[in-house]
Amino acid sequence: MTGTVILVEGESDRVALEAAARVLGLDLAGRDARVVSLGGAMNARRGAAAFGARGEGARLLGLCDRLEERYFREALADEADAAYEVCVEDLEDELMRALGANGVLRVIEADGLAGKLRTFSAQPAQREWSLERRLRRFVGTTAGRKIRYARLLVEAAGPEGLPGPLVRLLGRL
């Protein structure tokens, strides 16, 4: 067996998980673990084949969204010691609920994007949305922003505020 591979759906999930490990003081490389972005949950079977018993021989862990759980369940079913955690909606939702709307607003303000958020929120299509929905949409609108905020939200949550799926998954290392 060659360590542990943590399969995640996308790049923002990879960034968030690696940031969570740092926040918790876990050295992934020192634990012979790495996080691999699959480019979508439908690639979970391919990832399991490449990195699991039939591939590199690594122990497999995973993190997925509730609606994508079936792909991870099927992909990891025949892998010894495999496990995965499921986010209620997705990881961004978990992080935003952990911080609350005011916490997310503080992160956006500290990042210097409060003005852009105000402009975005004033658009006719966004005016009727709840603050939480606007924040979620804002974080995902610009290329690279979702990845950037994955790290920033994890760091803002700190070790005591990290969502359960992240903490439980990293606890399996």
Secondary structure, DSSP 8 states (H G I E B T S, - for coil): ---EEEEESSHHHHHHHHHHHHHTT--TGGGTEEEEE-SSGGGHHHHHHHHSTTTT--EEEEEEEGGGHHHHHHHHTTSTT-EEEEESS-HHHHHHHHHHHHHHHHHHHHTT-HHHHHHHHHSHHHHTS-HHHHHHHHHTTSTTHHHHHHHHHHHHHHHHH--HHHHHHHHT-
